[in-house]
Amino acid sequence: MIVSELTRTEVGRQLGGHGLKVRMGPIVASIRSPMPVVADGIGFHYAAHETLDADAFADFNVHIEWPSGIRRFVRPTATFRLDETTAFEPLPANQGFPLLEWGMNWCITAYCDQYLILHSAVVERNGCALLLPAPPGSGKSTLCAALVARGWRLLSDELALIDIDRLAVTPIPRPISLKNTAIEVIRAFWPEAAIGTVVRETLKGSVAHVRPPPGSVERQHEIAHVRWIVLPKYGAEAPMTLSAITRGAALMRLVDCAFNYTVHGRRGFETLASLVADATCRDFRYGGDLDAAVKALEGLASAS
């Protein structure tokens, strides 16, 4: 069964009871929350994701909770909790769903050391993955959403899970996070995109999420091998350039973007070196013409 096959009442009942267990690629999260904004967000953004029975194993047991007592009614907040650990400072209650997404990112990067994890968007075409490693503010999620709009399969907009044994990306197709001006940019570029509620005045500004395409979710068990590594950098007035870089420069970017590189030691280095050795590596500067940016990357893919 998938989330969209549950009624809104049933989603709320499971969230408020034993937990709604949702498969997200290789992990299962058991989510509990009494908050309507969380139920609405899950119902909308995870519509195509598989749900599991109450007795199924969950990798993470997470809670998005109201404050206790009168604080629930006076400037109410939302708190993220993993088991008995409170991981973040409380946020305004209307930020409950973004808090869930940020909390899940933290869970994965903190505990999924069976993978080498990169801060990177990843999309796939014809069995080949395009890796977009970049620090926050580089426009990788905007570029990721634009490529998905043009038919690329979404593997992740935030975390690349590298299977060390197979040297491949394990998909974890979750909602694509957009911030500030990128929200309206993607709305104009991809009118059919299922964009959820815009949550304003967060620590990251205005935030909204794009529902992952059902086809990407249905294929979340299909790994992909990295064929292209593109280092994106957005600048509103910058001319577009797609230029070759050395494998050494690409390797250093991957090291910088790896959450758990030191955990894997020498094997982590060898894994990243192998990814770079087998990939076409490019530096990509792009500006306001998103259509031209997508065409440039599709040209790179077609040429190689």
N, C-alpha and C positions, 0 to 999 in steps of 0.2 A: 504494500500500500504506500502511496505517496501523500504528501501533506495536503495537496489540493482535493484529495478524496475524503478528507475529514471536514466536518462542518466547523464553522467558527466556534460554536459552542463546545465541540469535542476538543478542538485545539486548546481552548481556554481551560477545559476540565483537566486535560492531561498536564498542562503547564502548572496548574494550581494543585495538582495531586502528586503522583509518583514521578512525574517528569515526562516530557515529550522527547523521545529518542529519535534523533535525526542523523542519517548518514551523510557525512561530508567527505567525499572521496574515501581515503583509507581510514578515517576516524569516525567514531560515533560519539555524539554529544548528547547527554541527557540534560535537558533544559527545564528549569523550574522558574516560574514567575507568575505573580498574581496581576501583573501590570498589563492593561489592555494594549498599550503601545507596543509591547513586546509580542503579544499574541498577533496583533495586526501585522507587524513587521515580518514575523515568521510565516504567517499565512500567505503574505504577498510574495516575499523574496525567496522562500524555500518551497514554493508550490510544487516543484517537480522532484523534490528530494524524497528519498525513501524514509519511511518511519519504521521503527522496530518495536517488537513486543516489549511489554513492561519488564519481563525477566531477562531480556537480552543484555549482554555486556556493554558497558559504555566506557570509553576511554576517559571522558571528562564528565563530571557532574557539576554543572554550573547553575548559579542562582542569580537572578536579577530581582532585587527586593526593594520594597518600600522601607522607609525608616519606621521604627516602632513609635507607638504613642501618638501624641498630637502632631509630631513632625510630619506625619503622613498627610496632614491637611494644611499645615502652614509651611509654605515654601517646600513642597515635597521633593525628595531626591530619590535617586536610584543608586543602588550599590551592587557591584559585581562581586560574586564570591565563588571560588573554586573549592568544593568540599567545605572545609572550615576556614579557608584562607581568604581574607579580603584583600584583593590585589590592587585596588585603586581607591582614590578619594571619591566620595559620592559625587554624582553629577545631577543636574536638574532632571526631574522625573521624565520630561518629554524627550530626553536623550537616551531612554532605555534601550531602544534597538541599536543605535550606534554603539552604545556601551557594550552590548552583547557582541557585536562584531569586533570591536577593539579587544575585548576580553578573550574571545576565541583566538585572535591573532597571538595574544600573549601566551595562552595555553600551548599552542602549537610550537611557538619558538622556544618556550621554556622547557618543554617536556618531550618533544618528538625527535630525540637525538638519533633515532634509527635512520633519519634522513640528514643530509647536509642541506641546511635551509638558507635560501638566499632571499634578500629583499628585492623581489623582482616580479614583474608581470610576465606571464607566459601564455602564448597562443600557439595553435597548431594548424598546419595544413598538410594534407597528403602524408601524414605520419611523421612530419618534421616539425620540431618546436622552434619558435622564435623567442629567445630570452631577452627581456628588457630590464636589466638590472640598473637600479638608480636610487639615489637617496630621495627622501620626501621633497616634494615641490618640483620635481623634474618633469612632470607631465606624463609619467609612465601609465597611470590609470586612464587618463584621457586617451592616450594613444592606443591602449589596450581595448577600450570600449569602441573606438573607431574601427579597429581591425575586426573585432567581433561583429560589428555592424555590417562589415563587408564579407562575412562568411567564414572567418577564421574561428576555430574552436577555442573556447575559453578553457584554459587549464587553471589559471589563477591570475588575479590582478595584483596580488600583494606578496604571496609567499611561493617561491619555487621549491618544491620538495624533491631533492635529488636522491634517487635510489642509487646508493653507492655501488652495490653489487652489479646492477644492470646499466649503470651510467645513463639513466633515463629520468625524465620528469614524471612524477606521479601526480595526476590531476587532483585538484581540490577546488572544483568550481563553486565558488561562493559569490555573493553579491559584489559587484564592482563599485568601489567607493569613489565618489566624485566630490570635489570641494569647490566652493565659491564659483568663479566664472565658468569653470569646467561643466557645471550642471547645465547651464543654458547652451553652452557650446555643443554638448552631446545631444541635448534635446532638439537642437536645430539640425544637427548632422544626421541623427538617427531618430526620426519622428516616431518610429514604431517601438522604440525602447521602452521597456516597462520600468519607469523611474518612480521610486517611492516618495514618501513625504520628505520635503526639504526641512531639515532641522537646523535652526539658526542659532547663532551665538554659542556654538560649542568652542572648545579649546582650539579647534582647527577651522573655525569660521562656520560658514554654512555647509552642511553635509547632506548628501542624498546618495542612495544606492540604486544601482541598476540590477534588476533581476537577471540571473544567468539564463541564457537560452536553454529550453528543455533538452535540446539535442546535446548540449555540452554536459548537462547533468546525467543524461542517460548513458553517455560514453565515459563516465568518470573512472571506469576501471581500465581504460586503455592508456597505457603509458605512451610517451613520445620521446624520441631522441633529439637532442639539441643539434640543430643545423646552422642556426644563425644566432650570433650574440651582438645585439645592437645597444649602444649606450646612449639613451635619449637625454636631451636637455631642451626644455622649452624656453623660449624667449619671445614675448609678444611681437617685437619688432625685428627679431633676428632673421637674417636670410637663411633659407634652408640649405643645409650641407649634409651630405652622406659620404663620409670619407673613410678610407682604410686606416686601421690602426694595427699596431704590432700585437702579437699574441701576448707578449709580456704585459702591455698596457691593459689588455682585456683581462688577463689573469689578475692583475692588481685590483681592478674594479670588482671582480667577483670576490676577492678576498675581503675588500672593504664592505661588501654588501652581505657577507655571510654572517648569520647570527651565531652559529655554533662551530665556526671553523676550528677554533683551538681545541674543542672537545674531541675532534677527530684526528688531530695531530697530523702526522705524515700522510695518513690515508686521505685526509681532507685536502691537503695540497695536491696529492697525486690525482684525486678526483677532479679538482678544478682544472689542473693542467691537462688532463685528458679531454675534458669538455672543450677547452680552448683549442686544443690541437686538431679537433675534428670539425670545428665550426668556422664559418665565415664571420669575421669580426669587423664591426664598423662603429664609428662615432657618428651620432645623428643629432644635428641641431635643427629644430623646426620652430616655426612661428605660428601665425594665425590661420594659415591656409591648411586646415586639417585634411582636406581632400587630397591636396598635393603631397602631404606627408604620407598618407596611406598608399598613394600610388607609387611613391618612391620605395617604400618597403616591399610592396608587391612586385615591383620591378626587380629589386634585389633577390626576392625569392624565385622569380621566374628565371632570372639569369643563372642561378646556381642550382 
